[in-house]
Amino acid sequence: MGKDKARGAAVIAFISLLYFIWLMVVLLKERGYVLAGTDLFLSLKEWAIIGIILYAIFLVMEIFYYLSTPKEEKEVGGIKLVSSVTKKVVCSNCNTVFTITDTGVRPLRYTCPNCGAEGVLRGKVIEGVRKIITCESCSNSFEIYDTGERPLKYECPKCHFEGIIS
């Protein structure tokens, strides 16, 4: 539908340009600058009325195209979202599990809400087990991804207590 809409807009722009040129020819003819002995069928006023009617028709067509186009794409920070799919991501720095909105664009850059580390999602799947950890300091429960690596370091997203699973 996007190519059809662009093609329709290009045709409307081309017809509008041709009409503008024709209107200028009629104006110059009525002022006596060009085409002294020819008849252009209608006066400048009549051509102007036709132009207003054509403009109104083109405007209605553009509004129809705009309203009939599905609103499936959203613009978020310069990235177009095809759908709002969420992905669970594990921070490689603090092993915090959090969700991000997947735009479908790869590589997908994200920032960990816990430690602020930046990462990139390339479509790889990390093997391991999701675990719920309770912080020894503040008793906050949160998720981490246990990859089997020992010692496994983690950081509480609430109080930033650094713990180790051995």
VMD Tcl script that builds the backbone (N, CA, C; Angstrom):
set m [mol new atoms 498]
animate dup $m
set s [atomselect $m all]
$s set {name element resname resid chain x y z} {
  {N N MET 1 A 0.826 -1.186 0.000}
  {CA C MET 1 A 0.000 0.000 0.000}
  {C C MET 1 A 0.867 1.244 0.000}
  {N N GLY 2 A 2.062 1.220 0.569}
  {CA C GLY 2 A 2.936 2.381 0.648}
  {C C GLY 2 A 3.384 2.869 -0.718}
  {N N LYS 3 A 3.707 1.916 -1.636}
  {CA C LYS 3 A 4.132 2.306 -2.982}
  {C C LYS 3 A 2.967 2.889 -3.768}
  {N N ASP 4 A 1.760 2.338 -3.580}
  {CA C ASP 4 A 0.581 2.858 -4.271}
  {C C ASP 4 A 0.285 4.281 -3.824}
  {N N LYS 5 A 0.430 4.537 -2.532}
  {CA C LYS 5 A 0.171 5.876 -1.994}
  {C C LYS 5 A 1.189 6.873 -2.545}
  {N N ALA 6 A 2.460 6.485 -2.584}
  {CA C ALA 6 A 3.495 7.370 -3.119}
  {C C ALA 6 A 3.278 7.617 -4.614}
  {N N ARG 7 A 2.900 6.590 -5.352}
  {CA C ARG 7 A 2.650 6.738 -6.781}
  {C C ARG 7 A 1.457 7.662 -7.015}
  {N N GLY 8 A 0.400 7.501 -6.209}
  {CA C GLY 8 A -0.771 8.374 -6.324}
  {C C GLY 8 A -0.424 9.824 -6.039}
  {N N ALA 9 A 0.406 10.047 -5.011}
  {CA C ALA 9 A 0.822 11.409 -4.678}
  {C C ALA 9 A 1.666 12.012 -5.796}
  {N N ALA 10 A 2.504 11.198 -6.433}
  {CA C ALA 10 A 3.330 11.689 -7.541}
  {C C ALA 10 A 2.465 12.070 -8.743}
  {N N VAL 11 A 1.445 11.266 -9.015}
  {CA C VAL 11 A 0.544 11.575 -10.137}
  {C C VAL 11 A -0.211 12.875 -9.859}
  {N N ILE 12 A -0.686 13.031 -8.626}
  {CA C ILE 12 A -1.409 14.255 -8.264}
  {C C ILE 12 A -0.488 15.465 -8.384}
  {N N ALA 13 A 0.753 15.340 -7.934}
  {CA C ALA 13 A 1.701 16.451 -8.037}
  {C C ALA 13 A 1.985 16.789 -9.499}
  {N N PHE 14 A 2.117 15.773 -10.357}
  {CA C PHE 14 A 2.385 16.001 -11.782}
  {C C PHE 14 A 1.206 16.709 -12.446}
  {N N ILE 15 A -0.013 16.247 -12.167}
  {CA C ILE 15 A -1.202 16.878 -12.751}
  {C C ILE 15 A -1.320 18.319 -12.262}
  {N N SER 16 A -1.027 18.542 -10.992}
  {CA C SER 16 A -1.079 19.900 -10.442}
  {C C SER 16 A -0.068 20.813 -11.128}
  {N N LEU 17 A 1.127 20.316 -11.389}
  {CA C LEU 17 A 2.147 21.098 -12.084}
  {C C LEU 17 A 1.705 21.438 -13.512}
  {N N LEU 18 A 1.165 20.447 -14.224}
  {CA C LEU 18 A 0.673 20.710 -15.579}
  {C C LEU 18 A -0.446 21.750 -15.566}
  {N N TYR 19 A -1.354 21.654 -14.598}
  {CA C TYR 19 A -2.435 22.624 -14.507}
  {C C TYR 19 A -1.893 24.023 -14.221}
  {N N PHE 20 A -0.915 24.123 -13.334}
  {CA C PHE 20 A -0.324 25.425 -13.022}
  {C C PHE 20 A 0.296 26.048 -14.272}
  {N N ILE 21 A 1.015 25.245 -15.039}
  {CA C ILE 21 A 1.617 25.762 -16.285}
  {C C ILE 21 A 0.518 26.226 -17.242}
  {N N TRP 22 A -0.554 25.426 -17.364}
  {CA C TRP 22 A -1.649 25.802 -18.251}
  {C C TRP 22 A -2.306 27.098 -17.774}
  {N N LEU 23 A -2.471 27.255 -16.469}
  {CA C LEU 23 A -3.066 28.466 -15.918}
  {C C LEU 23 A -2.197 29.684 -16.239}
  {N N MET 24 A -0.881 29.526 -16.191}
  {CA C MET 24 A 0.019 30.628 -16.534}
  {C C MET 24 A -0.092 30.983 -18.014}
  {N N VAL 25 A -0.236 29.967 -18.867}
  {CA C VAL 25 A -0.408 30.226 -20.304}
  {C C VAL 25 A -1.692 31.011 -20.541}
  {N N VAL 26 A -2.778 30.619 -19.863}
  {CA C VAL 26 A -4.057 31.328 -20.022}
  {C C VAL 26 A -3.923 32.766 -19.536}
  {N N LEU 27 A -3.241 32.972 -18.413}
  {CA C LEU 27 A -3.038 34.325 -17.883}
  {C C LEU 27 A -2.258 35.183 -18.873}
  {N N LEU 28 A -1.163 34.627 -19.391}
  {CA C LEU 28 A -0.358 35.376 -20.357}
  {C C LEU 28 A -1.136 35.644 -21.644}
  {N N LYS 29 A -1.991 34.721 -22.042}
  {CA C LYS 29 A -2.825 34.905 -23.241}
  {C C LYS 29 A -3.812 36.051 -23.014}
  {N N GLU 30 A -4.458 36.091 -21.834}
  {CA C GLU 30 A -5.430 37.155 -21.569}
  {C C GLU 30 A -4.763 38.519 -21.464}
  {N N ARG 31 A -3.526 38.537 -21.025}
  {CA C ARG 31 A -2.805 39.811 -20.938}
  {C C ARG 31 A -2.222 40.221 -22.295}
  {N N GLY 32 A -2.269 39.311 -23.267}
  {CA C GLY 32 A -1.816 39.636 -24.609}
  {C C GLY 32 A -0.343 39.381 -24.862}
  {N N TYR 33 A 0.327 38.601 -24.010}
  {CA C TYR 33 A 1.762 38.352 -24.179}
  {C C TYR 33 A 2.069 37.191 -25.116}
  {N N VAL 34 A 1.235 36.153 -25.137}
  {CA C VAL 34 A 1.493 34.995 -25.999}
  {C C VAL 34 A 0.202 34.563 -26.680}
  {N N LEU 35 A 0.330 33.782 -27.741}
  {CA C LEU 35 A -0.785 33.156 -28.439}
  {C C LEU 35 A -1.869 34.168 -28.820}
  {N N ALA 36 A -1.485 35.197 -29.515}
  {CA C ALA 36 A -2.380 36.329 -29.787}
  {C C ALA 36 A -3.641 35.928 -30.549}
  {N N GLY 37 A -3.579 35.040 -31.491}
  {CA C GLY 37 A -4.762 34.756 -32.298}
  {C C GLY 37 A -5.441 33.444 -31.960}
  {N N THR 38 A -5.097 32.793 -30.869}
  {CA C THR 38 A -5.668 31.478 -30.562}
  {C C THR 38 A -6.752 31.579 -29.505}
  {N N ASP 39 A -7.610 30.567 -29.481}
  {CA C ASP 39 A -8.688 30.503 -28.497}
  {C C ASP 39 A -8.370 29.377 -27.515}
  {N N LEU 40 A -8.447 29.674 -26.223}
  {CA C LEU 40 A -8.144 28.671 -25.200}
  {C C LEU 40 A -9.408 28.140 -24.544}
  {N N PHE 41 A -10.530 28.190 -25.212}
  {CA C PHE 41 A -11.822 27.636 -24.828}
  {C C PHE 41 A -12.502 28.380 -23.680}
  {N N LEU 42 A -11.777 28.682 -22.610}
  {CA C LEU 42 A -12.391 29.305 -21.441}
  {C C LEU 42 A -11.586 30.528 -21.009}
  {N N SER 43 A -12.205 31.361 -20.200}
  {CA C SER 43 A -11.494 32.533 -19.681}
  {C C SER 43 A -10.643 32.126 -18.474}
  {N N LEU 44 A -9.819 33.066 -18.029}
  {CA C LEU 44 A -8.968 32.827 -16.865}
  {C C LEU 44 A -9.803 32.513 -15.633}
  {N N LYS 45 A -10.901 33.220 -15.472}
  {CA C LYS 45 A -11.774 32.997 -14.317}
  {C C LYS 45 A -12.340 31.576 -14.331}
  {N N GLU 46 A -12.773 31.112 -15.481}
  {CA C GLU 46 A -13.337 29.761 -15.590}
  {C C GLU 46 A -12.267 28.693 -15.337}
  {N N TRP 47 A -11.059 28.908 -15.854}
  {CA C TRP 47 A -9.963 27.958 -15.587}
  {C C TRP 47 A -9.607 27.951 -14.101}
  {N N ALA 48 A -9.675 29.113 -13.447}
  {CA C ALA 48 A -9.394 29.188 -12.015}
  {C C ALA 48 A -10.434 28.408 -11.212}
  {N N ILE 49 A -11.692 28.485 -11.613}
  {CA C ILE 49 A -12.747 27.720 -10.929}
  {C C ILE 49 A -12.506 26.219 -11.101}
  {N N ILE 50 A -12.136 25.796 -12.309}
  {CA C ILE 50 A -11.804 24.387 -12.552}
  {C C ILE 50 A -10.632 23.966 -11.658}
  {N N GLY 51 A -9.650 24.842 -11.517}
  {CA C GLY 51 A -8.494 24.538 -10.665}
  {C C GLY 51 A -8.889 24.361 -9.212}
  {N N ILE 52 A -9.807 25.190 -8.718}
  {CA C ILE 52 A -10.269 25.062 -7.328}
  {C C ILE 52 A -11.005 23.739 -7.140}
  {N N ILE 53 A -11.827 23.370 -8.107}
  {CA C ILE 53 A -12.552 22.092 -8.029}
  {C C ILE 53 A -11.570 20.921 -8.042}
  {N N LEU 54 A -10.564 20.967 -8.942}
  {CA C LEU 54 A -9.550 19.906 -8.986}
  {C C LEU 54 A -8.771 19.824 -7.674}
  {N N TYR 55 A -8.446 20.981 -7.096}
  {CA C TYR 55 A -7.729 21.002 -5.826}
  {C C TYR 55 A -8.560 20.326 -4.733}
  {N N ALA 56 A -9.856 20.631 -4.698}
  {CA C ALA 56 A -10.732 20.022 -3.692}
  {C C ALA 56 A -10.804 18.504 -3.889}
  {N N ILE 57 A -10.891 18.054 -5.136}
  {CA C ILE 57 A -10.918 16.606 -5.415}
  {C C ILE 57 A -9.618 15.958 -4.967}
  {N N PHE 58 A -8.479 16.553 -5.289}
  {CA C PHE 58 A -7.188 16.000 -4.879}
  {C C PHE 58 A -7.048 15.972 -3.366}
  {N N LEU 59 A -7.531 17.004 -2.696}
  {CA C LEU 59 A -7.475 17.058 -1.239}
  {C C LEU 59 A -8.312 15.933 -0.626}
  {N N VAL 60 A -9.503 15.702 -1.164}
  {CA C VAL 60 A -10.348 14.604 -0.670}
  {C C VAL 60 A -9.662 13.258 -0.909}
  {N N MET 61 A -9.013 13.102 -2.068}
  {CA C MET 61 A -8.293 11.850 -2.350}
  {C C MET 61 A -7.152 11.636 -1.360}
  {N N GLU 62 A -6.394 12.675 -1.046}
  {CA C GLU 62 A -5.294 12.559 -0.086}
  {C C GLU 62 A -5.814 12.202 1.302}
  {N N ILE 63 A -6.904 12.826 1.715}
  {CA C ILE 63 A -7.494 12.509 3.021}
  {C C ILE 63 A -7.969 11.063 3.035}
  {N N PHE 64 A -8.579 10.602 1.942}
  {CA C PHE 64 A -9.008 9.207 1.860}
  {C C PHE 64 A -7.816 8.257 1.955}
  {N N TYR 65 A -6.723 8.534 1.223}
  {CA C TYR 65 A -5.524 7.697 1.306}
  {C C TYR 65 A -4.974 7.675 2.729}
  {N N TYR 66 A -4.952 8.829 3.373}
  {CA C TYR 66 A -4.420 8.919 4.740}
  {C C TYR 66 A -5.261 8.108 5.714}
  {N N LEU 67 A -6.584 8.236 5.617}
  {CA C LEU 67 A -7.460 7.534 6.550}
  {C C LEU 67 A -7.547 6.036 6.268}
  {N N SER 68 A -7.340 5.615 5.032}
  {CA C SER 68 A -7.448 4.195 4.699}
  {C C SER 68 A -6.149 3.424 4.924}
  {N N THR 69 A -5.041 4.119 5.157}
  {CA C THR 69 A -3.774 3.441 5.403}
  {C C THR 69 A -3.762 2.894 6.822}
  {N N PRO 70 A -3.443 1.586 6.999}
  {CA C PRO 70 A -3.416 1.033 8.356}
  {C C PRO 70 A -2.321 1.682 9.192}
  {N N LYS 71 A -2.602 1.870 10.463}
  {CA C LYS 71 A -1.673 2.531 11.380}
  {C C LYS 71 A -0.809 1.502 12.102}
  {N N GLU 72 A -0.128 0.613 11.360}
  {CA C GLU 72 A 0.642 -0.433 11.997}
  {C C GLU 72 A 2.062 -0.021 12.350}
  {N N GLU 73 A 2.550 1.052 11.779}
  {CA C GLU 73 A 3.910 1.477 12.076}
  {C C GLU 73 A 3.896 2.669 13.012}
  {N N LYS 74 A 4.741 2.631 14.025}
  {CA C LYS 74 A 4.871 3.731 14.970}
  {C C LYS 74 A 6.317 4.191 14.951}
  {N N GLU 75 A 6.519 5.448 15.104}
  {CA C GLU 75 A 7.867 6.014 15.131}
  {C C GLU 75 A 8.283 6.205 16.587}
  {N N VAL 76 A 9.353 5.536 16.992}
  {CA C VAL 76 A 9.850 5.657 18.359}
  {C C VAL 76 A 11.339 5.906 18.286}
  {N N GLY 77 A 11.770 7.098 18.613}
  {CA C GLY 77 A 13.195 7.413 18.647}
  {C C GLY 77 A 13.902 7.170 17.331}
  {N N GLY 78 A 13.242 7.393 16.216}
  {CA C GLY 78 A 13.877 7.212 14.925}
  {C C GLY 78 A 13.799 5.790 14.406}
  {N N ILE 79 A 13.193 4.860 15.169}
  {CA C ILE 79 A 13.052 3.475 14.746}
  {C C ILE 79 A 11.579 3.212 14.524}
  {N N LYS 80 A 11.229 2.634 13.396}
  {CA C LYS 80 A 9.839 2.329 13.132}
  {C C LYS 80 A 9.502 0.977 13.747}
  {N N LEU 81 A 8.420 0.942 14.528}
  {CA C LEU 81 A 7.979 -0.289 15.141}
  {C C LEU 81 A 6.950 -0.942 14.238}
  {N N VAL 82 A 7.207 -2.177 13.850}
  {CA C VAL 82 A 6.254 -2.916 13.048}
  {C C VAL 82 A 5.184 -3.498 13.967}
  {N N SER 83 A 5.581 -3.983 15.107}
  {CA C SER 83 A 4.656 -4.425 16.138}
  {C C SER 83 A 5.352 -4.257 17.477}
  {N N SER 84 A 4.570 -4.222 18.529}
  {CA C SER 84 A 5.179 -4.027 19.833}
  {C C SER 84 A 5.384 -5.380 20.521}
  {N N VAL 85 A 6.397 -6.110 20.077}
  {CA C VAL 85 A 6.770 -7.391 20.656}
  {C C VAL 85 A 7.820 -7.128 21.720}
  {N N THR 86 A 7.685 -7.789 22.850}
  {CA C THR 86 A 8.678 -7.601 23.907}
  {C C THR 86 A 9.572 -8.818 23.980}
  {N N LYS 87 A 10.823 -8.568 24.298}
  {CA C LYS 87 A 11.825 -9.628 24.447}
  {C C LYS 87 A 12.408 -9.542 25.841}
  {N N LYS 88 A 12.665 -10.692 26.437}
  {CA C LYS 88 A 13.380 -10.716 27.707}
  {C C LYS 88 A 14.863 -10.735 27.387}
  {N N VAL 89 A 15.595 -9.868 28.063}
  {CA C VAL 89 A 17.028 -9.714 27.818}
  {C C VAL 89 A 17.758 -9.910 29.138}
  {N N VAL 90 A 18.946 -10.520 29.050}
  {CA C VAL 90 A 19.799 -10.694 30.214}
  {C C VAL 90 A 20.993 -9.772 30.060}
  {N N CYS 91 A 21.217 -8.930 31.071}
  {CA C CYS 91 A 22.362 -8.031 31.034}
  {C C CYS 91 A 23.641 -8.854 31.180}
  {N N SER 92 A 24.598 -8.623 30.305}
  {CA C SER 92 A 25.857 -9.371 30.363}
  {C C SER 92 A 26.757 -8.870 31.492}
  {N N ASN 93 A 26.435 -7.715 32.043}
  {CA C ASN 93 A 27.237 -7.140 33.115}
  {C C ASN 93 A 26.756 -7.602 34.490}
  {N N CYS 94 A 25.438 -7.464 34.782}
  {CA C CYS 94 A 24.933 -7.773 36.128}
  {C C CYS 94 A 23.944 -8.934 36.144}
  {N N ASN 95 A 23.681 -9.555 34.980}
  {CA C ASN 95 A 22.780 -10.700 34.829}
  {C C ASN 95 A 21.332 -10.404 35.203}
  {N N THR 96 A 20.924 -9.157 35.179}
  {CA C THR 96 A 19.541 -8.797 35.441}
  {C C THR 96 A 18.701 -9.132 34.218}
  {N N VAL 97 A 17.517 -9.709 34.441}
  {CA C VAL 97 A 16.595 -10.019 33.359}
  {C C VAL 97 A 15.582 -8.878 33.279}
  {N N PHE 98 A 15.405 -8.321 32.082}
  {CA C PHE 98 A 14.437 -7.242 31.877}
  {C C PHE 98 A 13.882 -7.367 30.470}
  {N N THR 99 A 12.809 -6.628 30.193}
  {CA C THR 99 A 12.183 -6.707 28.873}
  {C C THR 99 A 12.442 -5.429 28.085}
  {N N ILE 100 A 12.533 -5.602 26.769}
  {CA C ILE 100 A 12.679 -4.473 25.854}
  {C C ILE 100 A 11.660 -4.637 24.735}
  {N N THR 101 A 11.348 -3.570 24.054}
  {CA C THR 101 A 10.455 -3.632 22.898}
  {C C THR 101 A 11.286 -4.002 21.682}
  {N N ASP 102 A 10.904 -5.098 21.025}
  {CA C ASP 102 A 11.643 -5.576 19.856}
  {C C ASP 102 A 11.083 -4.921 18.608}
  {N N THR 103 A 11.910 -4.124 17.941}
  {CA C THR 103 A 11.502 -3.427 16.724}
  {C C THR 103 A 11.660 -4.285 15.480}
  {N N GLY 104 A 12.367 -5.400 15.595}
  {CA C GLY 104 A 12.639 -6.240 14.439}
  {C C GLY 104 A 13.900 -5.826 13.708}
  {N N VAL 105 A 14.459 -4.681 14.036}
  {CA C VAL 105 A 15.681 -4.181 13.414}
  {C C VAL 105 A 16.873 -4.782 14.156}
  {N N ARG 106 A 17.813 -5.315 13.428}
  {CA C ARG 106 A 19.011 -5.872 14.039}
  {C C ARG 106 A 20.222 -5.145 13.514}
  {N N PRO 107 A 21.217 -4.851 14.311}
  {CA C PRO 107 A 21.286 -5.126 15.740}
  {C C PRO 107 A 20.392 -4.166 16.520}
  {N N LEU 108 A 19.756 -4.683 17.597}
  {CA C LEU 108 A 18.878 -3.902 18.447}
  {C C LEU 108 A 19.649 -3.499 19.698}
  {N N ARG 109 A 19.836 -2.214 19.875}
  {CA C ARG 109 A 20.607 -1.710 21.015}
  {C C ARG 109 A 19.676 -1.468 22.199}
  {N N TYR 110 A 20.180 -1.749 23.405}
  {CA C TYR 110 A 19.403 -1.541 24.624}
  {C C TYR 110 A 20.331 -1.138 25.761}
  {N N THR 111 A 19.726 -0.617 26.830}
  {CA C THR 111 A 20.469 -0.211 28.023}
  {C C THR 111 A 19.851 -0.912 29.225}
  {N N CYS 112 A 20.678 -1.513 30.058}
  {CA C CYS 112 A 20.209 -2.209 31.248}
  {C C CYS 112 A 19.650 -1.188 32.243}
  {N N PRO 113 A 18.432 -1.418 32.749}
  {CA C PRO 113 A 17.861 -0.472 33.710}
  {C C PRO 113 A 18.524 -0.560 35.084}
  {N N ASN 114 A 19.258 -1.638 35.328}
  {CA C ASN 114 A 19.887 -1.829 36.630}
  {C C ASN 114 A 21.248 -1.141 36.707}
  {N N CYS 115 A 22.146 -1.544 35.809}
  {CA C CYS 115 A 23.519 -1.035 35.904}
  {C C CYS 115 A 23.864 -0.014 34.823}
  {N N GLY 116 A 22.982 0.166 33.839}
  {CA C GLY 116 A 23.231 1.144 32.785}
  {C C GLY 116 A 24.134 0.648 31.673}
  {N N ALA 117 A 24.514 -0.626 31.713}
  {CA C ALA 117 A 25.375 -1.174 30.658}
  {C C ALA 117 A 24.585 -1.234 29.348}
  {N N GLU 118 A 25.272 -0.928 28.250}
  {CA C GLU 118 A 24.635 -0.976 26.946}
  {C C GLU 118 A 24.930 -2.313 26.297}
  {N N GLY 119 A 23.933 -2.818 25.567}
  {CA C GLY 119 A 24.089 -4.102 24.902}
  {C C GLY 119 A 23.444 -4.079 23.539}
  {N N VAL 120 A 23.637 -5.174 22.805}
  {CA C VAL 120 A 23.106 -5.307 21.463}
  {C C VAL 120 A 22.465 -6.670 21.335}
  {N N LEU 121 A 21.239 -6.720 20.827}
  {CA C LEU 121 A 20.535 -7.969 20.583}
  {C C LEU 121 A 20.709 -8.315 19.114}
  {N N ARG 122 A 21.333 -9.473 18.875}
  {CA C ARG 122 A 21.578 -9.892 17.501}
  {C C ARG 122 A 20.740 -11.100 17.110}
  {N N GLY 123 A 19.927 -11.586 18.015}
  {CA C GLY 123 A 19.086 -12.733 17.703}
  {C C GLY 123 A 19.604 -14.020 18.314}
  {N N LYS 124 A 20.700 -13.991 19.050}
  {CA C LYS 124 A 21.224 -15.182 19.690}
  {C C LYS 124 A 20.389 -15.513 20.922}
  {N N VAL 125 A 20.275 -16.797 21.240}
  {CA C VAL 125 A 19.554 -17.237 22.421}
  {C C VAL 125 A 20.580 -17.729 23.431}
  {N N ILE 126 A 20.480 -17.222 24.659}
  {CA C ILE 126 A 21.399 -17.628 25.716}
  {C C ILE 126 A 20.820 -18.847 26.400}
  {N N GLU 127 A 21.630 -19.885 26.543}
  {CA C GLU 127 A 21.173 -21.080 27.230}
  {C C GLU 127 A 21.399 -20.917 28.717}
  {N N GLY 128 A 20.457 -21.388 29.491}
  {CA C GLY 128 A 20.563 -21.298 30.929}
  {C C GLY 128 A 19.194 -21.322 31.571}
  {N N VAL 129 A 19.166 -21.049 32.871}
  {CA C VAL 129 A 17.932 -21.114 33.635}
  {C C VAL 129 A 17.649 -19.750 34.259}
  {N N ARG 130 A 16.398 -19.340 34.155}
  {CA C ARG 130 A 15.982 -18.107 34.778}
  {C C ARG 130 A 15.733 -18.383 36.257}
  {N N LYS 131 A 16.325 -17.565 37.126}
  {CA C LYS 131 A 16.177 -17.759 38.568}
  {C C LYS 131 A 15.669 -16.486 39.208}
  {N N ILE 132 A 14.881 -16.654 40.246}
  {CA C ILE 132 A 14.435 -15.514 41.034}
  {C C ILE 132 A 15.329 -15.464 42.266}
  {N N ILE 133 A 15.966 -14.321 42.457}
  {CA C ILE 133 A 16.912 -14.113 43.556}
  {C C ILE 133 A 16.281 -13.137 44.544}
  {N N THR 134 A 16.469 -13.400 45.822}
  {CA C THR 134 A 16.062 -12.459 46.863}
  {C C THR 134 A 17.319 -11.826 47.428}
  {N N CYS 135 A 17.352 -10.501 47.394}
  {CA C CYS 135 A 18.528 -9.753 47.841}
  {C C CYS 135 A 18.743 -9.976 49.345}
  {N N GLU 136 A 19.993 -10.235 49.708}
  {CA C GLU 136 A 20.344 -10.443 51.116}
  {C C GLU 136 A 20.256 -9.144 51.914}
  {N N SER 137 A 20.397 -8.015 51.243}
  {CA C SER 137 A 20.430 -6.733 51.921}
  {C C SER 137 A 19.039 -6.129 52.133}
  {N N CYS 138 A 18.216 -6.088 51.065}
  {CA C CYS 138 A 16.926 -5.382 51.151}
  {C C CYS 138 A 15.726 -6.300 50.964}
  {N N SER 139 A 15.929 -7.594 50.726}
  {CA C SER 139 A 14.873 -8.602 50.518}
  {C C SER 139 A 14.056 -8.376 49.245}
  {N N ASN 140 A 14.589 -7.625 48.297}
  {CA C ASN 140 A 13.937 -7.413 47.008}
  {C C ASN 140 A 14.104 -8.675 46.161}
  {N N SER 141 A 13.018 -9.113 45.485}
  {CA C SER 141 A 13.092 -10.271 44.592}
  {C C SER 141 A 13.183 -9.785 43.155}
  {N N PHE 142 A 14.069 -10.408 42.378}
  {CA C PHE 142 A 14.249 -10.049 40.979}
  {C C PHE 142 A 14.775 -11.264 40.231}
  {N N GLU 143 A 14.731 -11.185 38.891}
  {CA C GLU 143 A 15.153 -12.297 38.047}
  {C C GLU 143 A 16.585 -12.116 37.567}
  {N N ILE 144 A 17.309 -13.215 37.486}
  {CA C ILE 144 A 18.603 -13.243 36.799}
  {C C ILE 144 A 18.612 -14.481 35.926}
  {N N TYR 145 A 19.559 -14.572 35.041}
  {CA C TYR 145 A 19.690 -15.711 34.148}
  {C C TYR 145 A 20.943 -16.467 34.546}
  {N N ASP 146 A 20.763 -17.695 35.001}
  {CA C ASP 146 A 21.885 -18.529 35.444}
  {C C ASP 146 A 22.413 -19.316 34.257}
  {N N THR 147 A 23.579 -18.914 33.772}
  {CA C THR 147 A 24.179 -19.571 32.606}
  {C C THR 147 A 25.041 -20.759 32.988}
  {N N GLY 148 A 25.168 -21.007 34.281}
  {CA C GLY 148 A 26.002 -22.110 34.743}
  {C C GLY 148 A 27.407 -21.662 35.075}
  {N N GLU 149 A 27.748 -20.439 34.741}
  {CA C GLU 149 A 29.066 -19.880 35.024}
  {C C GLU 149 A 29.192 -19.652 36.527}
  {N N ARG 150 A 30.302 -20.100 37.119}
  {CA C ARG 150 A 30.520 -19.913 38.556}
  {C C ARG 150 A 31.878 -19.279 38.778}
  {N N PRO 151 A 32.010 -18.348 39.657}
  {CA C PRO 151 A 30.956 -17.735 40.449}
  {C C PRO 151 A 30.110 -16.812 39.574}
  {N N LEU 152 A 28.801 -16.802 39.825}
  {CA C LEU 152 A 27.864 -15.965 39.086}
  {C C LEU 152 A 27.597 -14.717 39.908}
  {N N LYS 153 A 28.002 -13.583 39.363}
  {CA C LYS 153 A 27.809 -12.315 40.062}
  {C C LYS 153 A 26.509 -11.681 39.608}
  {N N TYR 154 A 25.811 -11.025 40.541}
  {CA C TYR 154 A 24.594 -10.301 40.227}
  {C C TYR 154 A 24.525 -9.052 41.094}
  {N N GLU 155 A 23.655 -8.129 40.676}
  {CA C GLU 155 A 23.484 -6.883 41.418}
  {C C GLU 155 A 21.996 -6.623 41.600}
  {N N CYS 156 A 21.590 -6.287 42.821}
  {CA C CYS 156 A 20.190 -5.995 43.121}
  {C C CYS 156 A 19.797 -4.688 42.421}
  {N N PRO 157 A 18.690 -4.698 41.649}
  {CA C PRO 157 A 18.282 -3.473 40.957}
  {C C PRO 157 A 17.768 -2.386 41.898}
  {N N LYS 158 A 17.398 -2.770 43.126}
  {CA C LYS 158 A 16.840 -1.793 44.057}
  {C C LYS 158 A 17.927 -1.110 44.893}
  {N N CYS 159 A 18.760 -1.914 45.571}
  {CA C CYS 159 A 19.745 -1.318 46.481}
  {C C CYS 159 A 21.181 -1.422 45.958}
  {N N HIS 160 A 21.364 -2.086 44.815}
  {CA C HIS 160 A 22.664 -2.262 44.152}
  {C C HIS 160 A 23.650 -3.100 44.978}
  {N N PHE 161 A 23.110 -3.966 45.822}
  {CA C PHE 161 A 23.938 -4.925 46.550}
  {C C PHE 161 A 24.482 -5.932 45.556}
  {N N GLU 162 A 25.771 -6.208 45.619}
  {CA C GLU 162 A 26.404 -7.165 44.719}
  {C C GLU 162 A 26.532 -8.497 45.421}
  {N N GLY 163 A 25.916 -9.511 44.805}
  {CA C GLY 163 A 25.946 -10.848 45.382}
  {C C GLY 163 A 26.642 -11.830 44.459}
  {N N ILE 164 A 26.939 -12.998 44.994}
  {CA C ILE 164 A 27.621 -14.037 44.225}
  {C C ILE 164 A 26.941 -15.366 44.501}
  {N N ILE 165 A 26.695 -16.114 43.421}
  {CA C ILE 165 A 26.211 -17.489 43.556}
  {C C ILE 165 A 27.392 -18.381 43.219}
  {N N SER 166 A 27.715 -19.288 44.158}
  {CA C SER 166 A 28.877 -20.170 43.900}
  {C C SER 166 A 28.447 -21.576 43.632}
}
mol reanalyze $m
mol bondsrecalc $m
mol representation Tube
mol addrep $m
